[in-house]
Amino acid sequence: LILSLGLGSIALVLFIAHRMDVVDHESQPLQLSLKFPSYLFWLLKELVLANISVVKHIWLGNSSISPTLTTVSASQKTDIGKVIYANSITLTPGTVAVDLVGDKIMVHALLEENIRALETGEMDRRVSQVEN
């Protein structure tokens, strides 16, 4: 009974939202859904590697870190692609996307090597593949 009432309420809310046209068409593009799981697995691997690096530098102390603030370019065409890229940067330990203006993302990194990794363009390229 509870599951059927929950399913019925979800269907009713989706029907009302569709009729009111309150869901924008950019919120979850269908083409993004098909390629997104492979990107998530790659991002999960990068998160684990970045966590290990951050823990290593915590153990090594303040002399091993080199905080850096720089701007990287985003090659994504849509706003959702740029947001996915900026959020992926922030999710990766040791880096934070501070600002996103146009196709430029200001990034603060705990280590200078994290900025160099972003400048190679691997994450940017993978997000662009998800976007296409």
TITI-5425 format. One record per residue (C-alpha): residue number from 1; residue in one letter; x, y, z. Coordinates in steps of 0.1 Angstrom, whole numbers, plus 5000, padded with zeros to 4 digits. Each point is the difference from the previous one (the first is absolute). Layout:
<atoms>
<atom NUM,'a',<X,Y,Z>>
...
</atoms>
This chain:
<atoms>
<atom 1,'l',<5000,5000,5000>>
<atom 2,'i',<5028,5024,5010>>
<atom 3,'l',<5020,4993,4968>>
<atom 4,'s',<4970,5004,4977>>
<atom 5,'l',<4990,5033,5017>>
<atom 6,'g',<5036,5013,4997>>
<atom 7,'l',<5000,4990,4963>>
<atom 8,'g',<4967,5017,4995>>
<atom 9,'s',<5011,5032,5016>>
<atom 10,'i',<5032,5001,4979>>
<atom 11,'a',<4979,4995,4968>>
<atom 12,'l',<4977,5028,5011>>
<atom 13,'v',<5028,5024,5007>>
<atom 14,'l',<5017,4992,4967>>
<atom 15,'f',<4967,5005,4981>>
<atom 16,'i',<4993,5033,5017>>
<atom 17,'a',<5036,5013,4995>>
<atom 18,'h',<4998,4990,4963>>
<atom 19,'r',<4966,5018,4996>>
<atom 20,'m',<5013,5031,5017>>
<atom 21,'d',<5032,4999,4979>>
<atom 22,'v',<5021,5008,5030>>
<atom 23,'v',<5029,4977,4992>>
<atom 24,'d',<5024,5016,4977>>
<atom 25,'h',<5014,4981,4971>>
<atom 26,'e',<5036,5005,5010>>
<atom 27,'s',<4997,4983,5034>>
<atom 28,'q',<5007,4964,4989>>
<atom 29,'p',<5008,4996,4964>>
<atom 30,'l',<4994,4964,4988>>
<atom 31,'q',<5033,4998,4981>>
<atom 32,'l',<5018,5008,5032>>
<atom 33,'s',<4984,4971,5018>>
<atom 34,'l',<5014,4974,4976>>
<atom 35,'k',<5037,5010,5003>>
<atom 36,'f',<5000,5011,5036>>
<atom 37,'p',<5006,4967,5018>>
<atom 38,'s',<5034,4994,4983>>
<atom 39,'y',<5010,5035,5010>>
<atom 40,'l',<4989,4994,5036>>
<atom 41,'f',<5022,4968,5002>>
<atom 42,'w',<5030,5020,4987>>
<atom 43,'l',<4993,5028,5024>>
<atom 44,'l',<4997,4976,5029>>
<atom 45,'k',<5035,4986,4992>>
<atom 46,'e',<5014,5036,4999>>
<atom 47,'l',<4983,5008,5033>>
<atom 48,'v',<5017,4970,5016>>
<atom 49,'l',<5034,5010,4986>>
<atom 50,'a',<4996,5036,5011>>
<atom 51,'n',<4990,4989,5035>>
<atom 52,'i',<5031,4980,5003>>
<atom 53,'s',<5021,5029,4988>>
<atom 54,'v',<4984,5024,5025>>
<atom 55,'v',<5005,4976,5029>>
<atom 56,'k',<5036,4995,4990>>
<atom 57,'h',<5006,5038,5000>>
<atom 58,'i',<4982,5004,5034>>
<atom 59,'w',<5024,4975,5015>>
<atom 60,'l',<5030,5017,4984>>
<atom 61,'g',<4990,5034,5015>>
<atom 62,'n',<4998,5036,4988>>
<atom 63,'s',<5033,5000,4982>>
<atom 64,'s',<4986,4975,4974>>
<atom 65,'i',<4970,5021,4988>>
<atom 66,'s',<5001,5028,4975>>
<atom 67,'p',<4966,5018,4999>>
<atom 68,'t',<4992,5014,4966>>
<atom 69,'l',<4973,5022,4986>>
<atom 70,'t',<4996,5000,4962>>
<atom 71,'t',<4975,5001,4972>>
<atom 72,'v',<4993,4970,4976>>
<atom 73,'s',<4980,5000,4968>>
<atom 74,'a',<4969,4979,4996>>
<atom 75,'s',<4993,4988,4965>>
<atom 76,'q',<4964,4989,5006>>
<atom 77,'k',<4973,5015,4978>>
<atom 78,'t',<4970,4999,5024>>
<atom 79,'d',<4996,5015,5035>>
<atom 80,'i',<4993,4965,5015>>
<atom 81,'g',<5033,4988,4986>>
<atom 82,'k',<5019,5028,5015>>
<atom 83,'v',<4983,4995,5034>>
<atom 84,'i',<5008,4962,4998>>
<atom 85,'y',<5036,5009,4994>>
<atom 86,'a',<5002,5026,5028>>
<atom 87,'n',<4982,4976,5024>>
<atom 88,'s',<5024,4972,4991>>
<atom 89,'i',<5029,5022,5008>>
<atom 90,'t',<4985,5009,5034>>
<atom 91,'l',<4992,4963,5007>>
<atom 92,'t',<5036,4990,4995>>
<atom 93,'p',<5018,5004,5034>>
<atom 94,'g',<5026,5028,5000>>
<atom 95,'t',<4983,5022,4973>>
<atom 96,'v',<4971,5024,5002>>
<atom 97,'a',<4983,5018,4971>>
<atom 98,'v',<4997,5035,5015>>
<atom 99,'d',<4983,5019,4971>>
<atom 100,'l',<4985,4991,4966>>
<atom 101,'v',<4997,5029,4975>>
<atom 102,'g',<4994,4992,4963>>
<atom 103,'d',<5025,4973,4991>>
<atom 104,'k',<5025,5008,5028>>
<atom 105,'i',<5001,4982,5033>>
<atom 106,'m',<5020,5014,5029>>
<atom 107,'v',<5015,4971,5019>>
<atom 108,'h',<5017,4999,5034>>
<atom 109,'a',<5022,4969,5005>>
<atom 110,'l',<5019,4987,5030>>
<atom 111,'l',<5028,4988,4977>>
<atom 112,'e',<5015,5015,4969>>
<atom 113,'e',<5000,4966,4984>>
<atom 114,'n',<4962,4999,5002>>
<atom 115,'i',<4999,5031,4978>>
<atom 116,'r',<5024,4984,4975>>
<atom 117,'a',<4977,4970,4999>>
<atom 118,'l',<4970,5022,4992>>
<atom 119,'e',<5020,5018,4973>>
<atom 120,'t',<5007,4967,4982>>
<atom 121,'g',<4963,5001,4992>>
<atom 122,'e',<4991,4964,5008>>
<atom 123,'m',<4970,5009,5022>>
<atom 124,'d',<4989,5027,4976>>
<atom 125,'r',<5001,4976,4971>>
<atom 126,'r',<4980,4973,5019>>
<atom 127,'v',<4973,5025,5010>>
<atom 128,'s',<4998,5012,4964>>
<atom 129,'q',<4995,4964,4989>>
<atom 130,'v',<4972,4996,5025>>
<atom 131,'e',<4984,5032,4987>>
<atom 132,'n',<5000,4989,4963>>
</atoms>
